[in-house]
């Protein structure tokens, strides 16, 4: 018998999915304040610089090989590589490039790398559909506003039960961006969110051994979002209580932990969460940043051989991610272990006075002096932590002769109340992009991203990112 979709399965406007879909479909470029649009373009610029830097790493080349095997011959382009891929494979690879160095932006209250999932979906579908730069920018902003709010609902709870919010929540922001660019109605977009519910995923098991799976979480989200949108566009029937249902997102994944569902729709169109997205000054898990900066502030104050022990105060909610298991944190086996290690970040800051991409090389991670100091670093819950508003960190060094030195970073650099400036982001972009491309091309990319709102076609930017020269670009 032929299946039909009865009226009662239609997502209602009072449910969260319906409200988010209504916001996304009705959002017009003129509704976005100028400072929000400018911030959005700088977040994109930051992401594209990181993606270019990522092309020099083994994980990027192996993923490129896999995506070419699965989806070569399409018209979409791989950032930095130029390889032509089918849309879903291009979105997955480009998202992995943005997220692969763990240098991408973070919405602090939502604990989510929203750009890594939303931007590749938006650019892929915008290029595929022939959208303008303004249309892509609006879709990106809509997706970011949705993803950040949905992340904030969990109040940091996903990490406590082993899920990575960037994959788990990122798919919903990516679905909003892709769905808007595909011209979905409000009802269709709400259905796409319902379909995405069955695709949402992201395990933190990579923390046990530094596996690469985290790198692909936003890519899976972006790729799956494109699938969800296509299904919804063709009338596929989806659950409607996507977020508040008995087996909706939060009940299924948080097992009774406290949430605030009102945050999912609070201030839509009036308060812009994209302004609360923090750009990373360090290439590591955001939970390590304040402690690393505190350690760097103490660099030179005491000789390493004079240090008896180091205590680091961190938010209790981040302990499982960056302090455990201790064996891995004090002796990282690879760059990912190091990027998620408070002991390593603090030891590097104290000993070297820096914690950047060079400190994540195999040689740097194996440095006996850093490892010896990392073994003397211990953590304790911060009783005054402002988490999740900020990711605080305090380093207390006790010397062998009984002295105590301490430094606290109450607000992590890059947070909304301590943001990196546009010029800071420009500098970071060039540092990253020029690891893979000459400065003149990087200049062209920067100008194209910051001028996106006036671009007649996203394909111009896509081609530049792929490696085409200006004269090669065609609309």
C-alpha positions in Angstrom: 0.0 0.0 0.0 1.3 3.5 -0.8 2.6 5.5 2.2 1.0 8.8 2.9 2.0 11.6 5.2 -0.9 12.4 7.5 -1.4 16.0 8.7 -0.5 15.2 12.2 3.2 14.5 11.3 3.8 18.0 10.2 6.1 19.9 12.5 4.1 22.5 14.3 5.3 26.1 14.6 5.3 26.0 18.4 7.9 23.2 18.5 11.5 24.2 18.5 12.2 22.8 15.0 9.4 24.8 13.6 10.5 28.0 15.3 14.1 27.6 14.1 12.9 26.8 10.6 10.7 29.9 10.6 13.6 32.1 11.7 16.0 30.7 9.1 13.6 30.9 6.2 12.5 34.5 7.0 15.9 35.9 7.7 16.9 38.5 5.1 20.3 40.1 4.6 18.9 43.5 5.8 17.9 41.9 9.1 21.6 41.1 10.0 23.3 44.1 11.7 26.5 45.3 10.0 28.7 44.3 12.9 27.3 40.8 12.9 27.8 40.4 9.1 31.4 41.7 9.5 32.1 39.3 12.3 30.6 36.4 10.2 33.0 37.2 7.4 36.0 37.2 9.8 35.0 33.9 11.2 34.9 32.5 7.7 38.3 34.0 7.0 39.8 32.4 10.1 38.3 29.0 9.1 39.6 29.2 5.5 43.2 30.0 6.7 43.2 27.0 9.0 41.9 24.8 6.3 44.8 25.8 4.0 47.3 25.1 6.8 45.7 21.7 7.3 46.5 20.6 3.7 50.1 20.0 4.8 49.2 17.2 7.2 48.9 13.5 6.7 45.2 13.3 8.0 44.2 15.7 5.2 45.9 13.7 2.4 44.4 10.4 3.6 40.9 11.9 3.8 41.3 13.4 0.3 42.1 10.0 -1.0 39.1 8.5 0.7 36.7 11.2 -0.6 38.1 10.9 -4.1 37.5 7.2 -4.0 33.9 7.8 -2.9 32.9 10.9 -4.9 35.3 12.1 -7.5 34.1 13.7 -10.7 31.8 16.3 -9.3 32.0 20.0 -9.7 32.8 21.0 -6.1 36.4 21.8 -5.1 38.6 20.7 -2.3 40.1 23.6 -0.4 43.9 23.8 -1.1 43.9 20.7 -3.2 41.6 21.7 -6.1 40.3 18.1 -6.5 36.8 18.0 -8.0 34.4 16.1 -5.8 30.7 15.4 -5.4 29.0 17.8 -3.0 28.8 15.6 0.1 32.4 14.5 -0.2 33.6 18.0 -0.7 31.7 19.2 2.3 33.1 16.4 4.5 36.7 17.1 3.4 36.5 20.9 3.7 35.0 20.6 7.1 37.8 18.3 8.2 40.3 20.8 6.9 38.8 23.5 9.0 38.6 21.4 12.2 41.6 19.2 11.7 44.2 21.3 13.6 41.8 22.1 16.4 42.5 25.8 15.7 38.9 26.7 14.7 36.4 29.0 16.5 34.3 28.0 19.5 31.0 29.2 20.7 31.8 29.2 24.4 28.4 28.8 26.0 27.5 26.0 23.6 31.0 24.4 23.6 30.7 23.9 19.9 32.9 24.5 16.8 29.9 25.6 14.8 31.7 27.2 11.9 33.5 23.9 11.0 30.1 22.2 10.3 28.0 25.2 9.1 30.5 26.9 6.7 31.4 23.9 4.5 27.7 23.0 4.1 26.9 26.6 3.2 29.7 27.0 0.7 29.1 23.6 -0.9 25.4 24.2 -1.5 25.8 27.8 -2.4 28.3 26.9 -5.1 26.2 23.9 -6.2 23.1 26.1 -6.6 24.7 29.1 -8.1 24.0 31.3 -5.0 25.5 34.8 -4.5 27.9 35.7 -1.7 25.1 37.5 0.2 22.9 34.4 0.0 25.7 32.3 1.4 26.5 34.8 4.1 22.9 34.9 5.3 22.6 31.1 5.3 25.8 30.9 7.3 24.6 33.4 9.9 21.3 31.5 10.2 23.0 28.2 10.7 25.4 29.6 13.2 22.6 31.2 15.3 20.8 27.8 15.4 23.8 25.6 16.2 25.1 27.8 18.9 21.7 28.0 20.7 21.2 24.3 20.4 24.6 23.7 21.9 24.0 26.1 24.8 20.8 24.2 25.8 22.9 21.3 27.0 24.8 23.5 29.5 28.1 21.6 28.8 26.4 18.3 29.4 27.3 16.5 26.2 31.0 16.2 27.1 30.1 14.6 30.4 28.4 11.7 28.7 30.9 11.2 25.9 29.4 13.1 23.0 31.2 15.7 20.9 28.8 18.6 20.4 30.4 19.8 17.2 29.2 16.7 15.4 26.1 16.1 17.4 24.8 19.7 17.2 26.7 20.9 14.1 24.4 18.9 11.8 21.4 21.0 12.7 23.2 24.3 12.0 24.5 22.8 8.7 21.0 21.6 7.8 19.6 25.1 8.4 22.3 26.7 6.1 21.9 24.1 3.4 18.2 24.0 3.6 17.9 27.8 3.2 20.1 27.8 0.2 18.1 25.0 -1.4 14.9 27.1 -0.9 13.1 24.8 1.5 9.8 26.0 3.0 9.6 26.3 6.7 7.8 23.0 6.9 10.4 21.3 4.8 13.2 22.7 6.8 11.7 21.6 10.1 11.4 18.2 8.5 15.0 18.3 7.5 15.9 19.0 11.1 13.9 15.9 12.1 15.7 13.8 9.6 19.0 15.1 10.9 18.2 13.9 14.3 18.8 10.3 13.2 22.2 11.3 11.7 23.5 13.3 14.6 26.6 11.7 16.1 30.1 12.3 17.5 31.9 10.1 20.1 34.7 11.4 22.4 36.4 8.0 22.4 39.2 9.6 20.4 40.4 11.0 23.7 41.6 7.6 24.7 44.2 7.2 22.0 44.4 10.4 19.9 42.4 8.9 17.0 41.5 11.0 14.0 37.7 10.6 14.3 37.1 13.9 16.0 38.5 15.7 12.9 35.7 14.2 10.7 32.8 15.0 13.0 31.9 18.4 11.5 32.4 16.9 8.0 30.0 14.1 8.8 27.6 16.8 10.0 27.9 18.9 6.9 27.7 15.9 4.5 24.7 14.4 6.3 23.0 17.8 6.4 23.0 17.9 2.6 21.4 14.4 2.6 18.8 15.5 5.1 17.9 18.6 3.1 17.5 16.5 -0.1 15.2 14.0 1.6 13.0 16.7 3.1 12.8 18.6 -0.2 11.4 15.4 -1.7 8.8 14.9 0.9 10.4 12.4 3.2 8.4 12.2 6.5 10.3 13.1 9.6 9.6 13.3 13.4 8.5 16.7 14.5 9.4 16.9 18.3 13.1 16.9 17.3 14.5 18.5 20.4 11.9 18.1 23.1 10.4 14.7 22.3 10.6 11.6 24.5 13.4 10.4 22.3 14.4 13.8 21.0 17.9 15.1 21.0 18.3 16.1 24.6 16.4 13.2 26.2 18.2 10.6 24.1 21.7 12.0 24.4 21.7 13.5 27.9 19.9 10.8 29.9 18.1 13.2 32.2 20.8 15.8 32.7 19.6 19.3 33.3 18.9 21.4 30.1 17.4 24.7 29.4 15.2 24.3 26.2 14.3 28.0 26.3 17.9 28.8 25.1 17.2 27.1 21.8 15.0 30.0 20.6 15.9 32.8 23.0 16.5 36.1 21.2 16.3 34.8 17.7 16.7 37.7 15.3 17.5 40.1 18.1 20.4 38.7 20.1 23.2 37.5 17.8 25.1 34.5 19.3 27.7 34.8 16.5 29.1 37.6 18.5 29.8 35.2 21.3 31.9 32.9 19.1 35.6 32.9 20.2 38.4 32.8 17.7 41.2 30.6 19.0 44.6 32.2 19.7 46.2 28.7 20.3 45.9 25.5 18.2 44.5 23.3 20.9 41.3 22.4 22.7 39.8 25.6 24.0 39.6 24.1 27.5 43.5 24.3 27.6 43.9 27.9 26.6 43.6 29.8 29.9 46.0 27.4 31.6 48.4 27.6 28.7 48.3 31.4 28.7 48.8 31.4 32.5 51.8 29.2 32.2 53.3 31.4 29.5 52.8 34.4 31.7 55.0 32.6 34.3 57.7 31.6 31.7 61.1 32.9 32.8 60.0 33.5 36.4 61.5 30.2 37.6 64.0 27.7 36.1 62.4 24.3 35.2 64.8 22.4 37.6 63.7 24.6 40.5 60.0 23.5 40.1 58.8 21.0 42.6 55.2 20.7 41.4 52.6 22.5 39.4 48.9 22.7 40.3 46.4 23.8 37.6 42.9 24.9 38.6 40.4 24.1 35.8 36.6 24.0 35.5 35.4 20.7 36.8 33.4 20.1 33.7 36.5 20.0 31.5 38.5 17.5 33.5 37.4 14.4 31.5 38.4 16.1 28.3 41.8 17.6 29.0 43.0 16.0 32.3 42.1 12.3 31.9 43.3 9.7 31.4 46.4 11.0 33.2 48.9 8.6 31.5 48.0 10.0 28.1 48.0 13.6 29.2 51.5 13.5 30.7 53.0 11.6 27.9 51.1 12.5 24.7 51.6 9.9 21.9 50.6 12.3 19.1 49.6 15.9 18.3 45.9 15.2 19.2 46.9 13.9 22.6 49.0 17.1 23.1 46.2 19.4 22.0 43.9 17.9 24.6 46.4 17.9 27.5 46.5 20.4 30.3 49.9 18.9 31.6 51.5 19.3 28.2 50.1 22.7 27.4 51.2 24.0 30.8 54.6 22.4 30.6 55.2 23.8 27.1 54.1 27.3 28.3 56.4 27.2 31.4 59.4 25.8 29.6 59.2 27.4 26.2 56.9 30.4 26.7 54.8 29.4 23.7 52.2 26.8 22.5 51.7 26.9 18.8 51.7 24.6 15.8 55.5 24.0 16.1 54.9 22.7 19.6 52.7 20.0 18.2 55.4 18.4 16.1 56.5 14.9 16.9 59.9 16.2 18.0 58.4 18.8 20.3 56.0 16.3 21.9 58.9 13.9 22.6 61.0 16.6 24.3 62.3 14.9 27.5 62.4 18.2 29.4 58.8 19.0 28.6 57.7 15.5 29.4 59.5 15.6 32.8 57.8 18.8 33.7 54.4 17.6 32.5 54.7 14.7 34.9 54.8 17.3 37.7 51.6 19.0 36.6 48.5 18.1 38.5 44.9 19.5 38.2 42.3 20.4 40.7 38.7 21.7 40.2 38.5 25.5 40.2 36.1 26.5 42.9 35.6 29.9 41.3 35.1 28.7 37.7 32.8 30.8 35.5 32.3 27.9 33.1 30.6 27.7 30.6 30.6 31.5 30.2 34.4 31.4 30.2 37.0 28.7 30.3 39.2 29.8 33.2 42.6 28.5 34.2 45.0 29.2 37.0 48.6 27.9 37.3 50.3 27.6 40.7 54.0 26.7 40.7 55.6 25.5 43.9 59.4 25.6 43.9 61.8 23.3 45.7 62.7 26.0 48.1 59.0 26.5 49.1 58.2 29.6 47.0 54.8 29.8 45.2 54.2 31.6 41.9 50.7 31.8 40.4 48.9 33.4 37.5 45.1 33.2 36.7 43.3 33.8 33.4 39.7 34.3 34.4 38.5 35.0 30.9 40.1 32.9 28.1 41.5 35.0 25.2 39.2 35.1 22.3 36.0 34.9 24.4 33.3 37.5 23.8 34.5 39.8 26.6 38.1 39.4 25.5 37.8 39.0 21.7 40.5 38.8 19.1 40.2 41.9 16.9 39.7 41.9 13.1 43.4 42.7 12.7 44.3 39.8 15.0 42.2 37.5 12.9 43.8 38.8 9.7 47.3 38.1 11.1 46.2 34.6 12.1 44.8 34.0 8.7 48.0 35.0 6.9 50.1 32.9 9.3 48.0 29.8 8.5 47.2 30.4 4.8 50.8 31.2 3.9 51.9 27.7 5.2 50.2 26.4 2.0 49.9 29.2 -0.5 51.9 32.3 -1.6 51.1 35.6 0.0 49.6 37.1 -3.2 47.0 34.3 -3.4 46.3 34.7 0.3 45.6 38.4 -0.3 43.1 37.5 -3.0 41.4 35.0 -0.7 41.2 37.5 2.1 39.7 40.2 -0.2 37.2 37.7 -1.6 36.0 36.5 1.8 35.7 40.0 3.3 34.0 41.2 0.1 31.6 38.1 0.1 28.4 40.2 0.5 29.0 41.8 -2.9 30.1 38.6 -4.8 27.8 37.7 -7.7 28.8 34.0 -7.2 30.3 31.9 -4.5 32.1 29.9 -7.2 34.7 32.6 -7.4 35.7 32.1 -3.8 35.5 28.3 -4.1 37.9 28.5 -7.1 40.3 30.7 -5.3 40.4 28.4 -2.2 40.9 25.4 -4.5 44.1 27.1 -5.9 42.9 28.7 -9.2 44.5 32.1 -10.1 42.4 35.1 -10.6 42.4 34.8 -14.4 41.3 31.1 -14.1 38.1 32.0 -12.1 34.8 31.7 -13.9 31.3 32.3 -12.6 
